[in-house]
Amino acid sequence: MTPAVRVPEELSARVPVEQRGPGLDRDAVRMLVSRGAGVAHHTFAELPRLLRAGDLLVVNTSATLAAAVDGWIGHARVVVHFSTSGDDGRWAVELREPDGRGTTRARAAGPVGTEVCLPGGVRLVLEEPLSGRSERLWWARVAGPGVAGLLREYGRPIRYSYTERDQPLSVYQTVFALPSADGAGSAEMPSAARPFTARLVAELVGRGVRFAPVTLHTGVASAEAHEPPYPERFAVPGASARLINAARAGAGRVLAVGTTAVRAVESAAGTDGVVRPRAGWTSLVVTPERGVRVVDGLLTGLHEPEASHLLMLEAIAGRAAVERGYEAALQGRYLWHEFGDVHLVLPGQSRDRPLTQSIAQATASETGPRPM
C-alpha cells in the first residue's frame, strides 16, 4: 500500500523554477534527502557534496516529444496525445478533449474504426485498446505523412491543468536528452533529471561521480486512472552495463535518476544482480514484492501518492522511509509534479551484493546487445 495522503492544490508547481524569479536556474529547486527514516532539507545545487567519488548516476537520455496534436472526429475537436510507437508502425494514443483553459480533460475513446483527422493530411484510425485493463490508450494506424514530421510541425508538449501556461519544448528537455534517429522519444519529460545543469554535471564529474546513460521512452502518465505502467521501449548499452557492474563490484552506489532509469536498469539485470546490455520492450513493474536487484538509491520528483511508481520507491527505500519522506515533503511545503522539487533517496545501509567475481565474469563475457 502507498501513503494515503492528499496533496494540496497550491503545492502543484505551475511554472519552471527558473521562471519564478531573477537569477534562478534549474538547480534552484529544493531537494528532500532521505536516509532510512531520517530526512534533511537541501537545494538541488548541493547535490555534489551529498554524493561521493565512485557513486554512479544512471540517467535517461530519452528526449521529450511535442506529443500533443489538435485533431477532429467529425466536427468535434479532440487532442491526441501520442504515447508510444510500436514495432509495427502503429502508435499508442490517448484521445482527450479541450477544456477551454488551454489544457485537456479525459474523454471516452473508441469504438474500433474511429477516424481522427490531424493537420498535414495525417489520419488516425483506432484499431484496438492497448490493454484489457483500460480503454484509455488505443493502438492506432497512421495514414499519411509520418508522425515524426507531424509532431515537429504541429505538436506541442503535453500539458496538464495544474500548470499555468504553455511552455516551449526546450523547457521539457533535460540536459541528458539525445535525439533519436527514428524520431522516438518520451511522451512526457523524464522529469527527475530536469534540475541538472551543465555546470552541475561538470562539478559532479570533477568530484569523481560517474554517469551511465540508458534510454527508456516513457508514455503518457497514468496518474488519472492509477494504472500500472504499460510496456515501454528501453536500451541499456554495453558501456553503461559495465559501469554499473563496476560500481557494484567496488564501493560506489548506483543511484537512478528517475523511475524510468530504474525500470530500464532493473529490466537488464539478471537474478544474479549483474546488468547485461539489452534493448527491446519492458513490461517490468517494480514492487516491494519483486524488489530491486541493482539500484541502491533514487532521485525522483514528488508524485501523487496513488501513482504506481510509488511502489517502486517503496521497493527501494521501504515503506517507513516513503511515508516519512512524504510527510516531510508536505510539512515542508515542497512543490510537486514535473516542474517541482525533488526527493533524493540514499541507502541507509549497504545491501548485500553479488560476488565481485561473478560480476567481473559476466562483464567480461558481454559481446553486444541482447534483445529481451
Secondary structure as UniProt FT lines:
FT   HELIX           9..11
FT   HELIX           17..19
FT   TURN            22..23
FT   HELIX           26..28
FT   STRAND          30..35
FT   TURN            36..37
FT   STRAND          38..43
FT   HELIX           44..46
FT   HELIX           47..50
FT   TURN            53..54
FT   STRAND          56..60
FT   STRAND          68..73
FT   TURN            74..75
FT   STRAND          76..85
FT   TURN            87..88
FT   STRAND          91..98
FT   STRAND          104..106
FT   TURN            112..113
FT   STRAND          115..118
FT   HELIX           119..121
FT   STRAND          122..131
FT   TURN            132..133
FT   STRAND          134..143
FT   HELIX           147..154
FT   TURN            161..162
FT   HELIX           169..172
FT   TURN            175..176
FT   TURN            181..182
FT   HELIX           191..193
FT   TURN            194..195
FT   HELIX           198..206
FT   TURN            207..208
FT   STRAND          210..217
FT   TURN            223..226
FT   STRAND          232..236
FT   HELIX           238..249
FT   TURN            250..251
FT   STRAND          254..257
FT   HELIX           259..267
FT   TURN            271..272
FT   STRAND          278..282
FT   TURN            288..290
FT   STRAND          297..301
FT   TURN            305..306
FT   HELIX           309..317
FT   HELIX           319..331
FT   TURN            332..333
FT   TURN            338..339
FT   STRAND          342..346
FT   HELIX           356..364
FT   STRAND          370..371
//
